[in-house]
Structure formats: structure tokens, C-alpha cells
Amino acid sequence: MNRQLKQSASVQKQFTQRFIVYTHNASQKIINAYLAGDSTELEKRQYYASLNEYGDFLKMIDLAKNLVPAQNHLATVLNINYYYLKGLISRLNIARSTKTDSLLKEAFSAQFQTLKLEPYAAYAHNEIGNLYTYKEMLDSAKYHYDLATVLAPTWVIPWSNKIRLNVMWNKFDEAKIALAIADSLQPGLDLVQINGGFLMENINNLAVKGYYLNAIKPKALLTL
């Protein structure tokens, strides 16, 4: 009986360890794909159906972070990924909810908790920039987008978001610079093409058609 109990405990421990590692890898894969400008990952953030996938990951991370020993190096990483994903889900839900204020509050709270755990997380700064852009607090949005570009200088997304931000600000020269940098970092990315079209449309440039046609699947203007 004691041997069976020990074997059972050993199997359970192995399963728990594998689940923790799998969950960490899966959640990290989402963030890494985003930082790499992966088109599939970026496209997920434009569809409500992706919320179910992100929601499933969030539940897994929540379970894993409660199972992992506090001294394990994955404990902090799982908490970082949990709060980032939680904030992202809240922000994406804004588009289909009437509870805008509460979702915004949840999103801000989660992303600032992410930064509390990892101050140099460029993806969290970019996400906070998105939230401030939504609130039309453009100075604050610029601050966080700028931090994201400094922390991740080869990452295209914050530069693409700065195109839209500068157009909202009527700073078209700065928007052109952001467009040029974004396009140099990841040529032909549809998000950059769409925001480039938004810029050209606002300065009455006939090049708008080319930018929109170059975008693989033109959709609503987005900050990602």
C-alpha cells in the first residue's frame, strides 16, 4: 500500500510539473509570436473568436501559477503572463461590451500589475499605450509607445501604433516617420499598410488606395 501511494504521489508530481512547463511554454509562445510580428498571432487579435482561445490559456495559467512552488523560477513568469493576458482580454472585450469603463479599469490594472512584475516588458507598455489611445490621452499613449520602441527597438507593432497616434494628433510628419520605420522593420505587414492608408487618407494623398490594396485583409483601423 505504501509503495502504491508513493507511486501515485510520484505520478501526480510529474503530471503537475509537466502541466506547469507546458502552460508556461504555451503562454510564452503567444507573447513571443506577438513580439515577432507573426501575422497569424496579429490576426487573432482582430477577431472576437480568439477571446475563447485566450480565455482558455488564462484559466490554464491561473491553475499553473497556483500549483508552481513560489521558489520556482517559473512562478514569476506565469504571473507576468497571466496579468498581461488578462489585461489583453479585457481590452479586446471592450469592442463588444457596454461595460467599457469597467473593462478599461480591469485592463489598466492588469497591465500595471504586469509592469510591477516586469518593468521592462515592451508588450505591456505597448498595451498600455493602446489603452491610453482608446481614452484619447495621447501624451500618455506616446510615453508608453516610446518606451516600447526603446525596450524592443526591432519590434514593428509600437511603431505602427504610433502612425495612428500621430494622425489622431494631426502630427503628419511624425506619422510619416513612424510609417517609414515600421515598414523598414517588417516590410509589407498588413497592419502597417492599413495605418499607412489611414495616414495618407488624412493628408489627402492618392497613395491611400495602394496602401489599402497592399493590406492582405483590410479591416477596421487597429492598435495591436
Secondary structure, 3 states (H helix, E strand, C coil): CHHHHHHHHHHHHHHHHHHHHHHHHHHHHHHHHHHCCCHHHHHHCCCCCHHHHHHHHHHHHHHHHHHCCCCCCHHHHHHHHHHHHHHHHHHHHHHHCCCHHHHHHHHHHHHHHHHHHCCCCHHHHHHHHHHHHHCCCHHHHHHHHHHHHHHCCCCHHHHHHHHHHHHHCCCHHHHHHHHHHHHHHCCCCHHHHHHHHHHHHHCCCCCHHHHHHHCCCCCCCCCC
